[in-house]
């Protein structure tokens, strides 16, 4: 193992939580790329932007998801906490280490009416009228007041009428209120005073016509500006008749890289962050020209705070300060991996094309978070029984060989308990996965194969298994469909766990999609 990889792996054991998982993601990239020759960037170090290390109060490195400037104070959001660094922007160029203060009490329950819950992994926040509005992956909305210095639940992840389930993957502020991006229902929602209102005329993905507004492949928004998986930007506006119109912003860009964040500055120009390719595009909306800022391999680019003369980049455990006019002297990099770390666990399939079946998606029926990818059997795959295959070499650590599907009453009791608590416990989630096989791999990685109909009878606990060997037959055990005599919606639920965190923890939905696309396809975008 190269020295750099050993360093990253040793560093992982320092602290659990979001930072741990992000570094483990980097580790996976390193492991995949062992045979790859990377470009040496040592000669460019003198030209690297000013860097500020972020730590918590115990001097552990922090890996925030997002950050925000309020009156020269910087606020940072992680998967389970809000941090603050007070009065730093005026002299930020002279700072090399920033120790952040935590604002929330750990493991606290929050009540809204008759509901009590706690945050299930924060994913994004926005700021309006001296309050932060924070979205978690179960799609509850919390409010942190800068006046009262308290966090409260302002909208629990309660049920919507009709299908499909909504899926809020980003939150922002527009002139019309707090906006929520929902590609599952092809909708932009407006949140006000605990209530949610649709902004667009409702057309689901199967109802779309050429003249319909389409946000089903959208990944991020800023106000009413939306970017989709191909990098196309839609600017939504009201016309004089109060009808939403779409003004596409045409510019030259690659359709093979998945953007992960969209940020608009006060000059109406856009920053477009790409986690996969470690770069930021700065789009001048008047000239339609793009200036590209590239970063070293494995830099996790999160988001940007625009300022008058420079902009702050949140990357890994650091803030980087770049000037708009400074030349990009860091060598351009792409993570061109010759082979993916994991083979596809369902032969003939591909990664799904919408966020709702990726890790981090909400599961409203049990008030929880999806922690894997669903590979559904469509077309030719659905005509006959299909197998799940081992995605990488490893050792079998769990086999549900004597699995007996639960009764309808047992399953309904589990769902009722989840609804009562607005939360899915680990034990109940395990039951809802149905018949499972777990495989342990190197570097503390585990893959889980769930909802199986049957297991390969030749497998045994402790046995070495090769990539491509049959795990079992795909089914619908543990699901509501699995209780009926007809086997509808059979699919493989496939999870990747790294150091006791699902792969996608601490990432936005756009970042998770980009990561999985990268692991399975390299730098080719099939989304």
C-alpha positions in Angstrom: 0.0 0.0 0.0 1.4 3.4 -0.9 2.6 5.7 1.8 -0.2 8.2 1.1 -2.9 5.6 1.4 -1.5 4.4 4.7 -1.5 7.9 6.0 -5.2 8.4 5.0 -6.1 5.1 6.6 -4.4 5.9 9.9 -6.0 9.3 9.9 -9.4 7.7 9.6 -9.2 6.3 13.1 -8.9 9.7 14.7 -12.6 10.6 14.7 -15.9 9.0 13.9 -18.7 10.7 12.1 -18.9 12.6 8.9 -15.2 13.4 8.6 -14.4 9.7 9.0 -16.7 8.7 6.1 -15.4 11.4 3.8 -11.9 10.3 4.3 -12.9 6.7 3.8 -14.4 7.7 0.5 -11.0 9.1 -0.4 -9.5 5.9 0.7 -11.7 3.9 -1.6 -10.6 6.2 -4.4 -7.0 5.6 -3.5 -7.5 1.8 -3.4 -9.1 1.8 -6.8 -6.4 3.9 -8.2 -3.4 1.8 -7.0 -2.4 1.0 -10.5 -3.0 4.5 -11.8 -0.2 7.0 -12.5 -1.3 10.3 -11.1 0.1 13.7 -12.1 2.5 15.2 -9.6 1.4 18.5 -8.2 4.3 19.2 -5.9 5.7 21.9 -8.2 2.4 23.8 -8.0 2.3 24.0 -4.2 3.7 27.6 -4.2 0.7 28.7 -6.3 -1.9 26.9 -4.1 -4.6 29.2 -2.6 -4.4 30.4 1.0 -5.6 27.4 3.1 -7.3 27.4 6.5 -7.6 24.2 8.5 -10.9 23.6 10.3 -11.0 21.9 13.6 -13.5 21.4 16.4 -12.9 22.5 20.0 -10.9 19.4 20.7 -8.6 20.1 17.7 -10.1 17.2 15.6 -10.4 18.1 11.9 -14.0 18.9 10.7 -15.5 18.1 7.4 -18.5 20.4 7.0 -21.1 19.9 4.3 -21.8 23.6 3.8 -21.0 27.0 5.3 -22.6 30.4 5.4 -21.6 34.0 6.1 -23.7 36.1 8.4 -22.3 39.5 9.4 -18.7 38.3 9.2 -19.4 35.2 11.3 -19.0 31.9 9.5 -21.5 29.1 10.2 -20.8 25.5 9.3 -23.2 22.6 8.9 -22.1 19.0 9.4 -24.2 15.8 9.4 -25.1 16.3 13.1 -24.1 19.8 14.2 -23.9 23.5 13.5 -20.6 25.3 14.2 -19.6 28.9 14.3 -16.4 30.9 13.9 -17.1 34.5 15.0 -15.8 37.7 13.3 -13.3 36.0 11.0 -13.9 37.5 7.5 -12.2 40.8 8.1 -8.9 39.1 8.7 -9.4 35.8 7.1 -6.3 36.0 4.9 -4.1 36.0 8.1 -5.7 32.8 9.6 -4.2 29.4 9.1 -6.3 27.4 11.6 -9.9 28.0 12.6 -11.3 26.4 15.7 -15.1 26.1 15.5 -17.6 26.2 18.3 -20.5 23.7 18.4 -23.9 25.2 18.9 -26.3 22.2 19.3 -26.7 19.9 22.3 -26.0 16.3 21.3 -28.8 13.7 21.1 -31.6 16.1 21.9 -35.2 15.4 20.9 -37.3 18.2 19.2 -41.1 18.4 19.4 -43.6 19.7 16.8 -47.2 19.2 18.0 -47.6 15.6 19.0 -44.4 14.6 17.2 -41.0 14.1 18.8 -37.9 13.4 16.8 -34.2 14.2 16.4 -32.4 15.2 13.2 -31.6 12.3 10.9 -28.4 13.5 9.2 -28.4 17.2 8.1 -27.8 17.7 4.4 -28.1 21.4 3.6 -29.2 24.8 5.1 -30.1 28.3 4.0 -30.6 31.6 5.8 -33.5 34.0 6.0 -34.6 36.7 8.6 -32.0 35.8 11.1 -32.9 32.1 11.0 -31.2 29.1 9.5 -33.5 26.6 7.9 -31.9 23.1 7.9 -33.0 20.1 5.9 -32.3 16.6 7.0 -32.3 13.5 4.9 -35.6 12.3 6.3 -36.9 15.6 4.9 -37.7 17.2 8.3 -37.1 20.9 8.4 -35.4 22.5 11.5 -35.0 26.2 12.3 -32.0 27.6 14.2 -32.7 31.1 15.5 -29.7 33.5 15.9 -31.8 35.6 18.2 -32.7 32.9 20.6 -29.8 30.5 19.9 -32.1 27.5 19.9 -32.9 24.8 17.3 -36.5 23.7 16.8 -38.4 21.3 14.6 -40.7 23.4 12.3 -41.9 20.6 9.9 -41.6 16.9 10.6 -41.2 14.4 7.8 -45.0 13.8 7.7 -46.8 12.0 4.9 -47.8 13.6 1.6 -51.0 12.6 -0.3 -50.4 10.6 -3.4 -47.4 8.9 -4.9 -44.5 9.0 -5.6 -43.1 10.0 -2.2 -41.6 13.5 -2.3 -37.8 13.7 -2.0 -36.4 17.1 -0.9 -32.7 17.1 -1.9 -31.8 20.8 -1.6 -33.1 23.9 0.2 -32.6 27.5 -0.6 -34.2 31.0 -0.3 -36.1 32.8 -3.0 -38.3 35.9 -3.1 -41.2 33.6 -2.6 -40.0 31.9 0.5 -37.9 28.8 1.4 -37.6 26.6 -1.7 -37.2 22.9 -1.7 -36.1 20.8 -4.7 -38.1 17.6 -5.3 -37.1 15.7 -8.5 -39.2 12.7 -7.4 -42.5 14.6 -7.9 -41.0 17.0 -10.5 -41.7 19.9 -8.1 -40.4 23.0 -6.4 -42.0 23.5 -3.0 -42.3 26.7 -1.0 -42.1 26.3 2.7 -43.8 28.9 4.9 -44.8 28.7 8.6 -44.8 24.9 8.8 -46.7 24.4 5.5 -45.6 23.3 2.1 -47.0 24.7 -1.2 -46.3 23.6 -4.8 -44.7 26.2 -7.1 -45.1 24.3 -10.4 -48.1 22.8 -12.0 -48.0 19.1 -11.1 -46.7 16.8 -13.9 -45.1 13.6 -12.8 -42.2 12.1 -14.8 -44.6 9.8 -16.7 -46.8 12.7 -17.6 -44.2 15.0 -19.0 -44.6 16.5 -22.5 -42.1 18.6 -24.4 -43.5 21.9 -23.1 -43.6 20.8 -19.4 -41.2 22.1 -16.8 -38.9 19.2 -16.0 -36.8 19.0 -12.8 -36.8 15.2 -12.5 -33.0 15.1 -13.2 -32.3 18.2 -11.1 -29.6 18.0 -8.4 -29.2 21.4 -6.8 -30.8 24.8 -6.6 -30.0 28.4 -5.6 -33.2 30.4 -5.1 -35.1 29.4 -8.3 -32.1 28.5 -10.3 -31.7 24.8 -10.9 -28.9 22.7 -12.3 -29.5 19.1 -13.5 -27.3 16.1 -13.8 -25.9 17.2 -17.2 -24.9 20.7 -16.0 -27.9 22.4 -17.7 -29.2 25.5 -15.8 -32.8 26.4 -15.6 -33.8 29.9 -14.4 -37.4 29.9 -13.2 -39.3 33.2 -13.0 -42.8 34.5 -12.6 -44.2 36.4 -15.6 -46.9 39.1 -15.5 -49.7 36.5 -15.2 -48.0 34.9 -12.2 -47.1 31.8 -14.3 -43.8 30.2 -13.8 -41.6 30.3 -16.9 -38.3 28.7 -17.6 -35.3 30.6 -19.1 -32.6 28.0 -19.8 -29.1 29.4 -19.5 -27.1 28.1 -22.5 -23.4 27.8 -22.1 -20.6 25.5 -23.2 -20.0 22.7 -20.7 -19.3 19.0 -20.4 -22.3 16.7 -20.2 -20.1 13.9 -18.7 -19.5 15.4 -15.3 -22.2 15.5 -12.6 -22.4 18.9 -10.8 -23.0 18.8 -7.0 -23.7 22.4 -6.0 -24.9 25.6 -7.6 -24.2 29.0 -6.0 -25.1 32.5 -7.5 -23.1 35.6 -6.6 -24.4 39.2 -6.4 -23.4 39.8 -10.0 -25.8 37.1 -11.2 -22.9 34.8 -12.1 -22.8 31.1 -11.1 -20.3 28.9 -9.3 -20.8 25.2 -10.3 -19.1 22.7 -8.1 -18.0 19.3 -9.3 -17.0 16.8 -6.6 -16.1 14.1 -9.1 -13.6 16.1 -11.1 -12.3 18.3 -8.3 -13.2 21.5 -10.0 -15.3 24.7 -9.9 -16.7 26.3 -13.0 -17.4 30.1 -12.7 -20.0 31.1 -15.3 -20.3 34.7 -16.5 -24.0 34.9 -17.4 -23.5 37.9 -19.7 -20.6 36.5 -21.8 -21.5 32.8 -21.3 -17.8 32.2 -20.7 -16.6 29.7 -18.1 -13.5 30.0 -16.0 -12.4 26.7 -14.6 -10.7 26.3 -11.2 -9.1 22.9 -10.8 -8.0 21.2 -7.6 -5.7 18.3 -6.8 -7.0 14.7 -7.0 -9.4 13.6 -4.2 -10.2 17.1 -3.1 -13.8 17.1 -1.9 -15.3 20.3 -3.2 -18.4 21.1 -1.2 -19.5 24.7 -1.8 -18.6 28.4 -2.2 -19.1 31.7 -0.5 -18.8 34.6 -3.1 -17.2 37.8 -1.9 -16.4 41.1 -3.7 -12.7 40.4 -4.5 -12.4 36.7 -3.9 -14.4 33.6 -3.0 -14.1 31.0 -0.3 -14.2 27.4 -1.1 -15.2 24.7 1.4 -13.0 21.7 0.6 -12.3 18.7 2.8 -11.2 20.0 6.2 -10.3 23.4 4.8 -11.4 26.8 3.5 -9.5 27.8 0.4 -9.4 31.5 -0.7 -9.2 32.2 -4.4 -9.3 35.4 -6.5 -11.6 35.7 -9.5 -8.7 36.9 -11.7 -5.9 34.7 -10.5 -4.7 32.2 -13.1 -5.4 28.6 -12.5 -1.9 27.2 -12.1 -2.9 23.9 -10.5 -2.6 21.1 -13.0 -5.9 19.8 -14.3 -6.9 16.4 -12.9 -9.5 13.8 -13.6 -10.0 10.7 -11.6 -9.7 8.4 -14.6 -9.9 5.1 -12.8 -9.1 2.1 -15.0 -11.4 -0.3 -13.2 -14.2 0.4 -10.7 -13.8 -0.9 -7.2 -17.2 -2.7 -7.4 -18.7 -4.7 -10.2 -22.4 -4.4 -10.8 -24.3 -6.7 -8.4 -27.0 -7.3 -11.0 -25.8 -8.4 -14.4 -27.2 -6.4 -17.3 -28.3 -3.6 -15.1 -27.0 0.0 -14.6 -27.1 2.5 -11.9 -30.5 4.1 -11.4 -31.5 7.4 -13.1 -33.1 9.3 -10.3 -32.2 10.3 -6.7 -35.0 8.4 -4.9 -33.3 5.0 -5.0 -29.7 6.2 -4.0 -28.3 6.2 -0.5 -29.5 9.2 1.5 -33.1 9.3 0.0 -36.0 9.7 2.4 -38.2 6.8 3.2 -41.4 8.4 4.4 -43.4 5.2 5.0 -41.0 4.4 7.9 -39.7 8.0 8.6 -36.2 7.1 7.8 -33.3 7.2 5.3 -32.5 4.9 2.5 -28.9 3.6 2.9 -28.4 1.6 -0.4 -29.1 1.5 -4.1 -32.2 -0.3 -5.4 -31.7 -2.3 -8.6 -35.1 -3.0 -10.0 -35.8 -5.8 -12.5 -37.2 -4.0 -15.6 -37.7 -5.2 -19.1 -35.9 -8.4 -20.0 -34.6 -8.7 -16.4 -38.1 -9.0 -15.1 -39.1 -11.9 -17.3 -37.3 -14.6 -15.4 -35.7 -15.0 -11.9 -32.5 -13.0 -11.6 -29.5 -13.5 -9.4 -27.6 -11.0 -7.2 -23.8 -11.3 -7.7 -20.9 -10.5 -5.3 -19.6 -7.0 -6.2 -16.0 -7.6 -4.9 -13.8 -10.2 -3.4 -14.4 -10.8 0.3 -15.5 -13.0 3.2 -19.1 -13.9 4.0 -20.1 -12.7 7.4 -23.9 -13.1 7.4 -26.2 -15.6 5.7 -29.9 -15.6 6.5 -30.3 -19.2 5.3 -33.2 -19.9 7.6 -35.1 -16.7 6.8 -38.8 -16.7 7.3 -40.7 -13.7 6.0 -42.6 -11.7 8.6 -46.4 -11.7 8.6 -48.4 -8.6 7.6 -49.2 -8.0 11.3 -45.5 -8.1 12.3 -44.6 -5.7 9.5 -47.4 -3.3 10.2 -46.4 -3.2 13.9 -42.8 -2.2 12.8 -44.1 0.5 10.5 -46.5 1.8 13.2 -43.5 2.0 15.7 -41.5 3.9 13.1 -44.4 6.3 12.5 -44.9 6.8 16.2 -41.2 7.7 16.7 -40.7 9.5 13.3 -37.6 7.4 13.1 -36.5 3.9 12.0 -34.4 2.1 14.6 -31.4 0.0 13.4 -33.1 -3.2 14.5 -36.3 -2.4 12.6 -34.4 -1.3 9.5 -32.6 -4.6 9.6 -35.9 -6.5 9.7 -37.3 -4.5 6.8 -34.3 -5.4 4.6 -35.6 -9.0 4.6 -33.4 -11.9 3.7 -29.8 -10.8 3.6 -26.2 -11.7 2.8 -23.3 -9.6 4.1 -19.8 -9.7 2.7 -16.7 -8.2 4.4 -14.0 -6.7 2.3 -10.6 -5.1 3.0 -10.3 -1.6 4.6 -13.4 -2.2 6.9 -15.8 -2.2 3.9 -19.0 -4.3 4.1 -21.5 -4.9 1.3 -25.1 -5.9 2.1 -27.4 -7.7 -0.3 -31.1 -7.4 0.8 -34.7 -8.4 -0.1 -33.4 -11.7 -1.4 -35.9 -14.5 -2.3 -33.3 -17.2 -1.7 -29.6 -17.6 -0.9 -27.0 -19.7 -2.9 -27.0 -23.0 -0.9 -23.3 -23.4 -1.5 -22.3 -20.4 0.6 -21.1 -20.7 4.2 -20.2 -18.2 6.9 -16.5 -17.4 6.9 -16.1 -18.6 3.3 -14.0 -16.6 0.8 -16.2 -15.4 -2.1 -15.0 -14.0 -5.4 -16.4 -11.1 -7.3 -19.1 -12.3 -9.7 -20.1 -15.3 -7.7 -23.9 -15.8 -7.1 -25.1 -14.5 -3.8 -28.7 -15.5 -4.2 -32.0 -14.8 -6.1 -33.4 -11.3 -6.2 -36.8 -11.0 -4.5 -38.9 -8.7 -2.3 -38.5 -10.2 1.2 -39.1 -7.6 3.9 -41.2 -5.4 1.7 -45.0 -5.0 1.6 -45.0 -6.6 -1.9 -43.1 -9.6 -0.4 -46.1 -10.4 1.8 -48.4 -11.0 -1.1 -48.6 -14.0 -3.3 -47.7 -12.0 -6.4 -44.1 -10.9 -6.4 -44.2 -7.3 -7.7 -41.4 -4.8 -7.6 -38.6 -7.4 -7.0 -35.3 -5.7 -6.6 -31.9 -6.0 -5.0 -31.3 -3.5 -2.2 -27.5 -3.1 -2.2 -25.6 -1.2 0.5 -21.9 -0.3 0.9 -20.7 0.4 4.4 -17.4 1.9 5.4 -16.3 1.9 9.0 -19.9 1.5 10.3 -21.3 4.3 8.1 -23.2 3.8 4.9 -21.4 5.2 1.9 -23.2 8.5 1.3 -23.4 9.6 5.0 -22.5 13.3 5.3 -22.9 13.9 1.6 -25.7 15.7 -0.3 -27.8 13.7 -2.7 -26.0 15.2 -5.7 -22.6 14.3 -4.1 -23.7 10.8 -3.4 -24.9 10.2 -7.0 -21.6 11.6 -8.3 -19.7 9.3 -6.0 -21.5 6.1 -7.0 -21.3 7.0 -10.7 -17.6 7.5 -10.3 -17.1 4.2 -8.4 -18.9 2.2 -11.0 -18.3 4.1 -14.2 -15.2 6.1 -13.7 -15.6 9.6 -15.2 -18.4 8.6 -17.6 -21.8 10.0 -16.8 -24.7 7.5 -17.4 -27.1 9.3 -15.2 
